[in-house]
Amino acid sequence: MLNIVLFQPSIPQNTGNIMRTCVAVGAKLHLIKPLGFSLDENSIKRCAVNYLKEIDYVVYADFADFLQKNNGYFVFLSRYGTKNYTEVDYVNYDNVYLFFGNESKGIPWEILKKYQSNCYRIPTTAHFRSLNLANAVAIVAYEVMRQCDFSNLSEKDQIKGENFWL
């Protein structure tokens, strides 16, 4: 199963967009507190459109709470990663957890140094600090899906190109 983990997200519009992506790819969303917003805010509802009822998500008190309740292969996306996110062979893992940090602070160094071998990055030019969080989640989530041949989507779930214009 694909899992998206947001460590202390602070921008509700990003989280709303990520909720939509999770529904699109069949991923579970994990939110680690503190959150910079309330989940019942209008901005979350607006960005998540009508998918709030569809999203499978859990909120955790802190990182320790998350670790107590989850296990699988952890992939930390960070500008400090030394390997490309496409280097992970996601097919080999039943439960993949993609970790993304707070929009302004990222994932704390204390956590990253414990998981150095699992730190990856999305390549960008040298003059660029970071991508928008929602964009980064979509990029990596769809790489996981591609490597798994979109096998978590049933035929009925997929929109077919030939039906799109009807």
Backbone bond lengths (Angstrom), bond angles and torsions (degrees), N, CA, C in turn:
res aa  C-N    CA-C-N  psi(-1)  N-CA   C-N-CA  omega(-1)  CA-C   N-CA-C  phi
1 M - - - 1.451 - - 1.525 108.99 -
2 L 1.301 114.90 141.51 1.452 121.17 176.53 1.521 109.24 -88.85
3 N 1.332 115.41 130.79 1.454 122.84 -179.89 1.524 109.04 -126.44
4 I 1.316 116.12 132.41 1.455 122.11 175.87 1.519 107.06 -107.41
5 V 1.331 116.45 126.36 1.462 121.43 -178.50 1.525 108.33 -116.75
6 L 1.320 116.04 122.57 1.461 121.62 176.01 1.521 108.64 -107.08
7 F 1.322 115.57 117.29 1.450 121.04 179.65 1.521 109.29 -88.85
8 Q 1.301 116.44 108.93 1.459 125.13 176.64 1.536 113.36 49.79
9 P 1.327 117.21 55.53 1.467 118.96 178.94 1.524 110.69 -64.05
10 S 1.338 115.77 146.41 1.458 118.55 -176.37 1.521 114.67 -119.97
11 I 1.317 117.90 -13.32 1.460 120.68 -176.69 1.535 109.26 -110.58
12 P 1.327 117.05 112.22 1.468 119.51 -174.58 1.532 113.53 -61.24
13 Q 1.311 117.68 -33.03 1.463 119.45 -179.73 1.525 111.15 -64.65
14 N 1.322 117.57 -38.51 1.464 120.10 176.33 1.523 110.87 -62.82
15 T 1.319 116.06 -46.85 1.468 119.70 -178.99 1.523 110.65 -63.45
16 G 1.323 118.11 -40.06 1.460 121.08 176.50 1.521 111.81 -60.23
17 N 1.339 116.59 -44.52 1.465 119.99 177.64 1.520 111.65 -65.01
18 I 1.319 116.78 -38.08 1.470 120.93 178.39 1.524 110.23 -66.67
19 M 1.318 117.33 -35.83 1.468 120.21 175.37 1.523 110.08 -59.23
20 R 1.309 116.87 -43.45 1.475 120.79 178.28 1.525 110.53 -61.93
21 T 1.329 116.98 -43.16 1.469 120.52 178.32 1.518 110.73 -62.26
22 C 1.325 117.22 -40.97 1.469 120.35 179.03 1.524 111.20 -60.61
23 V 1.312 117.26 -42.00 1.461 120.17 177.37 1.529 109.48 -63.75
24 A 1.327 117.23 -41.67 1.465 121.42 -177.87 1.521 112.95 -63.06
25 V 1.327 116.94 -35.30 1.464 120.09 -176.63 1.529 113.11 -104.74
26 G 1.315 117.38 0.24 1.466 120.24 179.03 1.519 113.29 73.44
27 A 1.327 117.19 31.16 1.464 121.37 -178.69 1.522 110.93 -96.81
28 K 1.315 114.96 154.85 1.464 121.21 173.49 1.521 107.53 -94.41
29 L 1.327 116.51 139.72 1.458 121.94 -179.79 1.523 110.06 -104.23
30 H 1.320 115.47 133.44 1.463 122.78 177.89 1.521 107.30 -119.52
31 L 1.313 116.75 124.95 1.467 122.48 -179.62 1.521 109.39 -113.99
32 I 1.337 116.42 121.76 1.457 121.16 -179.73 1.527 109.00 -102.38
33 K 1.324 115.90 121.99 1.470 122.80 -178.73 1.520 111.61 -70.67
34 P 1.339 115.34 159.90 1.450 126.90 3.63 1.526 111.43 -79.95
35 L 1.311 114.42 147.89 1.454 121.63 175.26 1.524 107.55 -96.02
36 G 1.307 116.81 148.07 1.457 120.65 -179.86 1.513 113.05 -87.66
37 F 1.320 117.16 19.44 1.463 122.40 -175.54 1.518 108.24 -165.45
38 S 1.305 115.56 169.97 1.457 122.08 174.74 1.520 108.37 -96.89
39 L 1.294 117.02 141.22 1.470 120.21 -178.97 1.522 112.88 -70.31
40 D 1.328 117.29 -11.78 1.464 118.01 177.86 1.528 112.33 -100.79
41 E 1.335 116.55 10.83 1.460 120.07 178.67 1.523 110.52 -65.75
42 N 1.319 115.35 150.31 1.463 120.46 177.85 1.513 112.50 -60.64
43 S 1.331 117.85 -32.27 1.466 119.52 -178.18 1.528 111.61 -67.62
44 I 1.315 117.66 -33.82 1.472 119.92 175.41 1.520 108.72 -66.90
45 K 1.306 116.22 -46.41 1.462 120.29 -179.59 1.523 111.08 -60.64
46 R 1.316 116.92 -40.99 1.464 120.80 -178.41 1.530 110.47 -65.87
47 C 1.325 117.90 -44.84 1.465 120.95 -177.67 1.520 112.31 -73.62
48 A 1.309 116.82 -34.07 1.462 120.14 179.59 1.521 111.11 -81.91
49 V 1.311 116.19 -4.22 1.467 124.78 -178.65 1.525 108.05 52.34
50 N 1.293 118.32 -126.24 1.465 120.22 -178.96 1.525 111.97 -102.90
51 Y 1.328 116.75 24.64 1.461 120.45 -177.70 1.524 113.70 -95.52
52 L 1.320 118.22 -1.16 1.460 120.09 -178.77 1.522 112.33 -57.69
53 K 1.307 116.74 -34.04 1.469 120.15 179.14 1.522 111.92 -75.31
54 E 1.326 116.84 -19.81 1.463 122.23 -177.24 1.530 113.00 -90.81
55 I 1.311 117.06 -22.63 1.464 120.52 -172.34 1.523 111.75 -74.73
56 D 1.323 114.96 134.90 1.458 122.43 174.93 1.529 105.91 -98.79
57 Y 1.343 116.65 107.66 1.459 118.43 -178.49 1.520 111.30 -140.62
58 V 1.355 113.69 156.88 1.458 122.32 178.33 1.526 107.01 -134.81
59 V 1.333 115.92 143.19 1.463 121.71 177.27 1.533 107.76 -112.07
60 Y 1.339 116.16 134.96 1.461 122.25 -177.83 1.526 109.83 -116.31
61 A 1.320 115.69 147.92 1.469 121.40 -179.96 1.521 111.66 -64.36
62 D 1.338 116.69 -37.51 1.462 121.96 -178.97 1.526 109.19 -166.87
63 F 1.330 117.06 -178.08 1.460 121.93 -177.00 1.528 111.16 -63.79
64 A 1.330 117.25 -38.69 1.471 120.80 178.90 1.528 110.55 -61.56
65 D 1.309 117.33 -41.28 1.461 122.41 177.13 1.533 109.71 -60.94
66 F 1.315 116.76 -44.11 1.464 120.73 177.73 1.527 110.28 -58.95
67 L 1.327 117.66 -48.88 1.470 121.71 -177.26 1.526 112.28 -61.32
68 Q 1.324 117.05 -35.72 1.465 120.93 179.37 1.528 111.90 -64.53
69 K 1.310 117.26 -29.20 1.460 121.48 -171.30 1.522 115.14 -105.95
70 N 1.330 118.03 -2.57 1.467 120.27 -174.65 1.518 111.63 -140.16
71 N 1.322 115.17 146.65 1.455 120.09 170.67 1.522 108.94 -147.87
72 G 1.289 114.79 153.59 1.456 122.42 -177.02 1.507 108.41 157.34
73 Y 1.311 116.86 -158.19 1.461 121.25 179.38 1.523 108.67 -95.60
74 F 1.322 115.89 119.31 1.456 122.16 -177.72 1.524 110.25 -96.04
75 V 1.326 115.73 127.41 1.457 123.03 176.43 1.525 106.90 -119.77
76 F 1.317 116.75 118.71 1.462 121.90 -179.30 1.525 108.44 -101.36
77 L 1.339 115.90 120.68 1.452 120.81 177.93 1.516 108.07 -94.75
78 S 1.328 115.15 122.45 1.457 119.80 -175.29 1.522 109.37 -156.10
79 R 1.306 116.22 150.61 1.464 119.66 174.87 1.523 110.44 -65.65
80 Y 1.333 118.10 -13.94 1.455 122.14 178.09 1.530 112.18 -88.05
81 G 1.317 117.11 -6.01 1.463 119.60 177.17 1.512 110.66 -63.23
82 T 1.309 116.51 145.34 1.468 120.52 -178.91 1.528 112.29 -104.65
83 K 1.329 116.66 -6.24 1.462 121.18 -179.74 1.523 109.43 -119.42
84 N 1.311 115.59 154.39 1.456 123.35 179.27 1.531 109.32 -76.95
85 Y 1.321 117.95 139.67 1.471 122.53 -179.75 1.525 112.77 -58.80
86 T 1.318 118.80 -21.39 1.471 121.45 178.98 1.518 111.91 -79.38
87 E 1.328 118.61 -8.28 1.464 121.78 179.52 1.528 112.84 -77.51
88 V 1.313 117.70 -13.88 1.461 121.01 178.21 1.525 108.25 -77.82
89 D 1.324 116.43 133.55 1.462 120.61 174.51 1.526 107.21 -91.97
90 Y 1.314 116.38 83.76 1.456 122.85 -173.39 1.525 112.98 -62.18
91 V 1.313 117.84 -23.74 1.467 122.39 -177.94 1.529 111.20 -62.15
92 N 1.321 117.18 -27.24 1.467 121.34 -175.35 1.523 114.58 -76.99
93 Y 1.316 118.45 -2.38 1.460 120.83 -173.56 1.524 111.19 -123.23
94 D 1.333 115.91 135.85 1.461 120.48 177.76 1.525 111.89 -74.92
95 N 1.310 116.55 -41.98 1.466 121.98 -179.87 1.521 109.11 -121.51
96 V 1.312 116.00 108.89 1.459 121.80 177.00 1.523 107.72 -105.63
97 Y 1.322 115.88 130.32 1.463 122.41 177.24 1.519 108.05 -115.03
98 L 1.326 116.45 114.44 1.453 122.16 177.51 1.523 108.11 -95.82
99 F 1.327 117.19 115.07 1.460 122.85 -177.56 1.524 110.62 -96.70
100 F 1.324 115.31 131.51 1.459 122.37 176.26 1.515 107.83 -128.72
101 G 1.317 116.48 138.63 1.459 121.00 -175.47 1.510 114.38 -89.41
102 N 1.294 113.72 175.15 1.457 123.72 175.56 1.528 109.61 -54.55
103 E 1.321 116.45 143.88 1.465 121.69 -175.30 1.529 113.91 -57.33
104 S 1.303 118.39 -34.33 1.469 119.32 -177.41 1.530 113.87 -102.79
105 K 1.321 117.19 -24.18 1.464 119.90 -174.81 1.533 113.84 -114.88
106 G 1.310 118.28 -15.50 1.458 120.53 -177.01 1.520 111.93 72.79
107 I 1.310 115.60 -156.86 1.465 122.27 176.34 1.524 106.70 -92.67
108 P 1.338 118.19 133.29 1.468 120.37 -178.09 1.533 112.70 -56.30
109 W 1.321 113.91 143.00 1.457 121.07 -179.01 1.533 111.31 -58.57
110 E 1.328 118.04 -34.28 1.471 120.95 179.96 1.534 111.01 -59.31
111 I 1.305 116.43 -34.94 1.471 120.83 178.29 1.523 109.78 -78.36
112 L 1.324 117.04 -47.90 1.468 120.63 -176.86 1.528 112.34 -58.70
113 K 1.323 117.55 -39.93 1.466 118.35 -176.62 1.528 111.95 -67.72
114 K 1.324 117.76 -25.35 1.471 120.66 175.78 1.524 111.71 -73.43
115 Y 1.325 116.55 -22.64 1.464 122.37 -176.18 1.529 111.47 -121.37
116 Q 1.335 117.80 33.78 1.463 121.45 -174.67 1.525 113.19 -53.12
117 S 1.315 116.85 -39.52 1.471 119.31 -177.60 1.533 111.89 -71.14
118 N 1.317 117.34 -11.03 1.463 121.92 179.87 1.526 112.20 -110.94
119 C 1.327 117.24 19.42 1.471 121.49 179.37 1.525 110.01 -97.64
120 Y 1.311 114.89 126.09 1.467 121.80 -177.75 1.520 108.94 -129.50
121 R 1.314 115.07 165.38 1.449 120.35 179.26 1.512 110.50 -136.25
122 I 1.318 114.80 158.73 1.462 121.96 170.99 1.524 104.64 -95.41
123 P 1.325 118.26 118.73 1.469 119.63 -176.64 1.533 112.30 -62.85
124 T 1.313 115.26 138.45 1.460 122.80 175.05 1.530 107.38 -143.25
125 T 1.302 116.16 174.69 1.463 119.66 176.03 1.520 109.76 -67.18
126 A 1.302 116.09 162.06 1.467 121.70 -178.31 1.527 112.54 -65.54
127 H 1.308 117.30 -21.49 1.465 121.28 -176.37 1.525 113.19 -91.10
128 F 1.303 116.50 10.95 1.457 120.91 -173.01 1.512 109.50 -120.37
129 R 1.331 117.98 130.46 1.467 121.65 -176.93 1.519 112.70 -86.29
130 S 1.351 117.24 -49.75 1.459 117.77 -176.41 1.523 111.48 -161.56
131 L 1.317 114.60 154.07 1.461 122.49 174.48 1.521 109.82 -86.36
132 N 1.318 116.92 162.36 1.456 121.02 170.76 1.527 108.25 -59.89
133 L 1.312 117.06 139.14 1.456 122.27 -176.16 1.528 112.38 -56.88
134 A 1.312 117.89 -47.18 1.466 120.43 -178.81 1.526 111.24 -62.73
135 N 1.328 117.19 -37.22 1.465 120.52 177.29 1.526 110.92 -66.65
136 A 1.326 116.33 -43.09 1.461 120.29 179.81 1.529 111.29 -61.25
137 V 1.319 116.69 -43.18 1.469 120.53 178.30 1.528 110.04 -59.98
138 A 1.318 117.10 -46.34 1.462 120.39 -178.64 1.527 111.53 -62.87
139 I 1.322 117.62 -42.34 1.463 121.42 -179.86 1.523 110.68 -57.45
140 V 1.320 116.69 -51.46 1.469 120.56 -175.23 1.524 111.38 -74.08
141 A 1.321 117.53 -39.26 1.469 120.10 179.10 1.528 110.94 -59.76
142 Y 1.313 116.92 -41.89 1.459 119.25 -179.79 1.528 112.26 -73.25
143 E 1.319 118.12 -24.43 1.469 119.52 172.41 1.529 109.91 -67.80
144 V 1.324 116.67 -42.37 1.471 120.16 176.10 1.534 109.19 -59.27
145 M 1.312 115.94 -47.52 1.468 120.69 179.87 1.530 111.23 -60.09
146 R 1.326 116.61 -44.15 1.470 120.88 -179.40 1.522 110.53 -61.28
147 Q 1.345 116.31 -47.17 1.461 119.28 -179.70 1.523 111.76 -61.65
148 C 1.310 116.76 -32.46 1.477 121.76 179.75 1.523 111.41 -89.73
149 D 1.319 117.07 12.89 1.467 123.73 178.10 1.527 111.91 55.99
150 F 1.331 116.55 32.36 1.463 122.82 178.95 1.534 111.47 54.20
151 S 1.338 115.19 30.64 1.465 120.85 -173.68 1.525 113.99 -67.85
152 N 1.334 118.52 -17.81 1.464 118.80 179.48 1.530 112.29 -80.55
153 L 1.330 117.07 -7.54 1.458 120.51 177.93 1.520 109.18 -98.92
154 S 1.309 116.31 127.23 1.454 119.22 175.90 1.521 108.86 -76.92
155 E 1.318 116.48 163.38 1.466 120.97 178.89 1.526 111.05 -56.16
156 K 1.328 117.26 -40.24 1.463 119.79 -177.65 1.525 112.27 -70.01
157 D 1.362 117.23 -22.93 1.454 120.84 178.93 1.520 112.74 -75.26
158 Q 1.302 116.70 -26.87 1.458 120.31 -172.77 1.519 111.98 -85.90
159 I 1.318 115.35 135.98 1.454 120.82 174.81 1.521 106.68 -81.38
160 K 1.277 116.42 126.98 1.468 121.31 -179.48 1.517 109.62 -91.54
161 G 1.316 116.17 136.40 1.457 122.11 -178.77 1.509 113.24 -56.37
162 E 1.337 117.50 -38.75 1.461 118.95 -177.03 1.530 112.08 -69.10
163 N 1.316 117.85 -20.68 1.474 121.06 179.66 1.526 111.93 -93.01
164 F 1.304 116.84 -12.35 1.439 121.35 -172.89 1.543 112.19 -60.72
165 W 1.296 117.18 -40.31 1.459 121.12 -174.40 1.506 113.92 -87.61
166 L 1.324 118.39 -0.45 1.464 120.50 -178.49 1.506 112.23 -77.85
